Amino acid sequence: MENPDGGADMIHLTPQARSELREDEVLVFDWHRVAICCACAGEVSLRRAPRSTVERRATYRPLTSDGGDRVFAHRMAVPHLARRDVTVDYRRSFGVRRFRSDLPPDFGLRAVLGRAGG
């Protein structure tokens, strides 16, 4: 993927996110439908998943990341992530490992309505 300004699109993992992602895990930008009538209406979420599960499914596409081949996206989320640089960070809250992106919470819906802006 290529940005209009010439820079390569990439998912950036903070050093903390890179170190906390286990060897057998990948990060997945998943797609959740929010409307029955329109397949493109949905929300993008970020989760971790076993590498073997994600690589077996044709639904997920690898994304360019500075963490190597550690980030995938659902095929419906890929167009919404195009021409974007996204940073993923890691925080532990109440003993739970959480990976978070710098995308707005309503990113998927905003992208569908043409308001996601680059």
MARTIVO-63182 format. One record per residue (C-alpha): y, z, x; residue number from 1. Coordinates in nm, 4 decimals, decimal comma. Layout:
<pts>
@Y = Y | Z = Z | X = X | seq = NUM;
...
</pts>
This chain:
<pts>
@Y = 0,0000 | Z = 0,0000 | X = 0,0000 | seq = 1;
@Y = 0,3506 | Z = -0,0682 | X = 0,1184 | seq = 2;
@Y = 0,6854 | Z = 0,0820 | X = 0,0194 | seq = 3;
@Y = 0,9723 | Z = -0,1596 | X = -0,0579 | seq = 4;
@Y = 1,1620 | Z = -0,0103 | X = 0,2381 | seq = 5;
@Y = 0,8778 | Z = -0,1068 | X = 0,4713 | seq = 6;
@Y = 0,7146 | Z = 0,2348 | X = 0,5131 | seq = 7;
@Y = 0,3475 | Z = 0,2893 | X = 0,4351 | seq = 8;
@Y = 0,2593 | Z = 0,4971 | X = 0,1284 | seq = 9;
@Y = 0,0671 | Z = 0,8021 | X = 0,2230 | seq = 10;
@Y = -0,0622 | Z = 1,1305 | X = 0,0948 | seq = 11;
@Y = 0,0558 | Z = 1,3924 | X = 0,3432 | seq = 12;
@Y = -0,1533 | Z = 1,7063 | X = 0,3850 | seq = 13;
@Y = 0,0249 | Z = 2,0085 | X = 0,5260 | seq = 14;
@Y = -0,1522 | Z = 2,1712 | X = 0,8225 | seq = 15;
@Y = -0,2570 | Z = 2,4573 | X = 0,5925 | seq = 16;
@Y = -0,4066 | Z = 2,2142 | X = 0,3360 | seq = 17;
@Y = -0,5937 | Z = 2,0265 | X = 0,6088 | seq = 18;
@Y = -0,7422 | Z = 2,3425 | X = 0,7551 | seq = 19;
@Y = -0,8446 | Z = 2,4922 | X = 0,4184 | seq = 20;
@Y = -1,0183 | Z = 2,1795 | X = 0,2859 | seq = 21;
@Y = -1,3861 | Z = 2,2236 | X = 0,3630 | seq = 22;
@Y = -1,5838 | Z = 1,9573 | X = 0,5487 | seq = 23;
@Y = -1,7840 | Z = 1,8613 | X = 0,2369 | seq = 24;
@Y = -1,4765 | Z = 1,8495 | X = 0,0065 | seq = 25;
@Y = -1,2160 | Z = 1,5907 | X = -0,0830 | seq = 26;
@Y = -0,8972 | Z = 1,6072 | X = -0,2875 | seq = 27;
@Y = -0,8884 | Z = 1,4045 | X = -0,6085 | seq = 28;
@Y = -0,5877 | Z = 1,2942 | X = -0,8116 | seq = 29;
@Y = -0,7600 | Z = 1,2823 | X = -1,1484 | seq = 30;
@Y = -0,6538 | Z = 1,1194 | X = -1,4740 | seq = 31;
@Y = -0,6620 | Z = 1,2914 | X = -1,8130 | seq = 32;
@Y = -0,5904 | Z = 1,0911 | X = -2,1275 | seq = 33;
@Y = -0,3311 | Z = 1,2457 | X = -2,3565 | seq = 34;
@Y = -0,3438 | Z = 0,9841 | X = -2,6345 | seq = 35;
@Y = -0,6281 | Z = 0,8192 | X = -2,8203 | seq = 36;
@Y = -0,4395 | Z = 0,4995 | X = -2,8997 | seq = 37;
@Y = -0,3098 | Z = 0,4205 | X = -2,5517 | seq = 38;
@Y = -0,5376 | Z = 0,4227 | X = -2,2475 | seq = 39;
@Y = -0,2397 | Z = 0,4308 | X = -2,0100 | seq = 40;
@Y = -0,0985 | Z = 0,7541 | X = -2,1563 | seq = 41;
@Y = -0,2231 | Z = 1,0331 | X = -1,9376 | seq = 42;
@Y = -0,1575 | Z = 1,3116 | X = -1,6934 | seq = 43;
@Y = -0,2338 | Z = 1,3231 | X = -1,3228 | seq = 44;
@Y = -0,3851 | Z = 1,6422 | X = -1,1838 | seq = 45;
@Y = -0,5004 | Z = 1,7429 | X = -0,8384 | seq = 46;
@Y = -0,8370 | Z = 1,9083 | X = -0,7760 | seq = 47;
@Y = -1,0891 | Z = 1,9506 | X = -0,4993 | seq = 48;
@Y = -1,4397 | Z = 1,8111 | X = -0,5416 | seq = 49;
@Y = -1,7603 | Z = 1,7650 | X = -0,3437 | seq = 50;
@Y = -1,7337 | Z = 1,4520 | X = -0,1284 | seq = 51;
@Y = -2,0811 | Z = 1,3305 | X = -0,2320 | seq = 52;
@Y = -1,9897 | Z = 1,3372 | X = -0,6032 | seq = 53;
@Y = -1,6647 | Z = 1,1443 | X = -0,5611 | seq = 54;
@Y = -1,7973 | Z = 0,8811 | X = -0,3201 | seq = 55;
@Y = -2,0846 | Z = 0,7952 | X = -0,5569 | seq = 56;
@Y = -1,8550 | Z = 0,7131 | X = -0,8491 | seq = 57;
@Y = -1,6825 | Z = 0,3766 | X = -0,8753 | seq = 58;
@Y = -1,4076 | Z = 0,5420 | X = -1,0813 | seq = 59;
@Y = -1,2420 | Z = 0,6880 | X = -0,7711 | seq = 60;
@Y = -1,0520 | Z = 0,4948 | X = -0,5048 | seq = 61;
@Y = -0,9708 | Z = 0,6229 | X = -0,1540 | seq = 62;
@Y = -0,6009 | Z = 0,6727 | X = -0,0785 | seq = 63;
@Y = -0,4272 | Z = 0,6481 | X = 0,2562 | seq = 64;
@Y = -0,3713 | Z = 0,9969 | X = 0,3901 | seq = 65;
@Y = -0,2901 | Z = 1,1636 | X = 0,7170 | seq = 66;
@Y = -0,6016 | Z = 1,3732 | X = 0,6576 | seq = 67;
@Y = -0,8307 | Z = 1,0742 | X = 0,7092 | seq = 68;
@Y = -1,0624 | Z = 0,9811 | X = 0,4237 | seq = 69;
@Y = -1,0121 | Z = 1,3106 | X = 0,2401 | seq = 70;
@Y = -0,8038 | Z = 1,1975 | X = -0,0623 | seq = 71;
@Y = -0,9141 | Z = 0,9929 | X = -0,3635 | seq = 72;
@Y = -0,7584 | Z = 0,8962 | X = -0,6973 | seq = 73;
@Y = -0,8986 | Z = 0,7996 | X = -1,0350 | seq = 74;
@Y = -0,8491 | Z = 0,4256 | X = -1,0874 | seq = 75;
@Y = -0,6037 | Z = 0,4945 | X = -1,3747 | seq = 76;
@Y = -0,3920 | Z = 0,7210 | X = -1,1509 | seq = 77;
@Y = -0,3705 | Z = 0,4772 | X = -0,8576 | seq = 78;
@Y = -0,0893 | Z = 0,2599 | X = -1,0052 | seq = 79;
@Y = 0,1188 | Z = 0,5709 | X = -1,0766 | seq = 80;
@Y = 0,0833 | Z = 0,6880 | X = -0,7161 | seq = 81;
@Y = 0,1680 | Z = 0,3453 | X = -0,5689 | seq = 82;
@Y = 0,4893 | Z = 0,3229 | X = -0,3642 | seq = 83;
@Y = 0,5017 | Z = 0,7031 | X = -0,3258 | seq = 84;
@Y = 0,4729 | Z = 0,9488 | X = -0,0449 | seq = 85;
@Y = 0,3132 | Z = 1,2661 | X = -0,1794 | seq = 86;
@Y = 0,2763 | Z = 1,5976 | X = 0,0028 | seq = 87;
@Y = -0,0173 | Z = 1,8280 | X = -0,0717 | seq = 88;
@Y = 0,0079 | Z = 2,1949 | X = 0,0190 | seq = 89;
@Y = -0,2328 | Z = 2,4881 | X = -0,0025 | seq = 90;
@Y = -0,1833 | Z = 2,8386 | X = -0,1380 | seq = 91;
@Y = -0,4294 | Z = 3,1167 | X = -0,2095 | seq = 92;
@Y = -0,3463 | Z = 3,3112 | X = -0,5279 | seq = 93;
@Y = -0,5512 | Z = 3,6098 | X = -0,6371 | seq = 94;
@Y = -0,8382 | Z = 3,4905 | X = -0,4169 | seq = 95;
@Y = -0,8417 | Z = 3,1383 | X = -0,5649 | seq = 96;
@Y = -0,7888 | Z = 2,8357 | X = -0,3385 | seq = 97;
@Y = -0,5206 | Z = 2,6077 | X = -0,4849 | seq = 98;
@Y = -0,4060 | Z = 2,2697 | X = -0,3611 | seq = 99;
@Y = -0,0764 | Z = 2,1498 | X = -0,5083 | seq = 100;
@Y = 0,1208 | Z = 1,8293 | X = -0,4774 | seq = 101;
@Y = 0,4960 | Z = 1,7822 | X = -0,4879 | seq = 102;
@Y = 0,4669 | Z = 1,5573 | X = -0,7953 | seq = 103;
@Y = 0,6548 | Z = 1,6870 | X = -1,1016 | seq = 104;
@Y = 0,4339 | Z = 1,8708 | X = -1,3559 | seq = 105;
@Y = 0,4902 | Z = 1,5972 | X = -1,6172 | seq = 106;
@Y = 0,4401 | Z = 1,3164 | X = -1,3647 | seq = 107;
@Y = 0,1730 | Z = 1,1149 | X = -1,5541 | seq = 108;
@Y = 0,3624 | Z = 1,1063 | X = -1,8801 | seq = 109;
@Y = 0,6912 | Z = 1,0259 | X = -1,7053 | seq = 110;
@Y = 0,5216 | Z = 0,7368 | X = -1,5212 | seq = 111;
@Y = 0,3892 | Z = 0,5918 | X = -1,8480 | seq = 112;
@Y = 0,7347 | Z = 0,6107 | X = -2,0069 | seq = 113;
@Y = 0,8936 | Z = 0,4408 | X = -1,7069 | seq = 114;
@Y = 1,0824 | Z = 0,7532 | X = -1,5937 | seq = 115;
@Y = 0,8858 | Z = 0,8449 | X = -1,2813 | seq = 116;
@Y = 1,1290 | Z = 0,6726 | X = -1,0468 | seq = 117;
@Y = 1,0570 | Z = 0,6408 | X = -0,6761 | seq = 118;
</pts>
